[in-house]
Amino acid sequence: MAVRILQRVHALTAAIWHNDHTSQRLHADQDLEWVDDTLPDLAGLREEGRRFDLIPLTAVWMHLDEQQRAAAMPAMVSLLDTGGRVILSLRHGPVPIGRRMFPVSAAETIALARTHGLDLIHLAERVDPHGRQDISWTYLALQR
């Protein structure tokens, strides 16, 4: 999955890759550094030795299949400073036609995170904020 990586202060966040640079234009007045890298490996950031206090993944994790998630977790952990956090949301429900999504549970994600040295510090389950009855979300905060 191609993503554009956004770094500000000591946070890393994934943004959908727009070839037309829409995100960069929308945030042109902000002091942001845009770095191209891809999940699951994040090889460029790891090669540069970057470290972050926060990696938020909003509606990203379920776009990776199980094998990609298994590769992405240690890659993200290697980018976290001690005490750093990964905050992510997991979408549950039917996959829209034409979209690439995979089922992923909180239990699977927590277990994977624990095998790579992350502790669960928050778990919340919520209805869909857009009112879709067949969609729900799980929010996790994990700490190194």
Stockholm file with secondary structure:
# STOCKHOLM 1.0

chainA/1-144         MAVRILQRVHALTAAIWHNDHTSQRLHADQDLEWVDDTLPDLAGLREEGRRFDLIPLTAVWMHLDEQQRAAAMPAMVSLLDTGGRVILSLRHGPVPIGRRMFPVSAAETIALARTHGLDLIHLAERVDPHGRQDISWTYLALQR
#=GR chainA/1-144 SS CEEEEEEETTEEEEEECCTTCHHHHHTTTSCCEEEEEETTTCHHHHHHTCCEEEEEESSCGGGSCHHHHHHHHHHHHHHEEEEEEEEEEEEESCCCTTCCCCCCCHHHHHHHHHHTTCEEEEEEEEECTTCCTTCEEEEEEEEC
#=GC SS_cons         CEEEEEEETTEEEEEECCTTCHHHHHTTTSCCEEEEEETTTCHHHHHHTCCEEEEEESSCGGGSCHHHHHHHHHHHHHHEEEEEEEEEEEEESCCCTTCCCCCCCHHHHHHHHHHTTCEEEEEEEEECTTCCTTCEEEEEEEEC
//
